[in-house]
């Protein structure tokens, strides 16, 4: 469980652990968000780790009025929480790891990561699969 719906106040992040030591945050934005849950589809959750190099980003860096999160203290990456955690600027090469949420009655529940966070074995596997697909496509074009 992340929290009860009534516990969410716009712009006030609620920090929770998805797994042991895996800090995440949920936040209610001012507008509807991609993959948002709740009556206004504006509650989203993400990992606190920047996908660039895994630097932690303070959950209080979420701005509900713009939907932005960050910047990361290491390399200044900024993310759009309304748009699935997409990078707005900086060095990150992927979106923030989004946490899949579901509302059950009046309770917001975290189901797991919708995509891997920095350092997850799945992220490395995804990167290798992507590189292999690009190399395959390039070889087909050259043939």
Phi, psi and omega in degrees: 000138176267305181185169172279149181307320183290347178282343182279125173241137183309126175083355180261100182292142175251117183272138178214162177259123177283311172227178184306113176080000182267088185284135179225171175218149173242144181213146175264121180267169181284341182226167176304145180231152173302133180065016178288150178239174181097174183303326181257008181050044184233014176257122182229163179218145182214163171290153176273359182268130176293134181289351181289299182224012176082014177292138178287142176248132181298123180304335179288357179278011177274127179251107185294335182283325179260340184082006183274153178225125180124197009278159174295136182291342182277309186223018171067024175293139180235140187234151179256110182288334178289334185250048174064028177075022181294145179290134176267318176201162178117197186258354181299143182252004177209169178292162170300152176289113180277141176260124179290126180245157175213144176260124177241104186068250179245012185249133175268125184241136175271125182267337182143182181281131176281337174207155186293152175265170179306131176088349177290141177304326179297326180295316180295319178298317179298317180297318179294320179296319179296315179299316180298319179295319178295316180297320179296314180298319179296319180293325178293323179292321181287339182282000000 
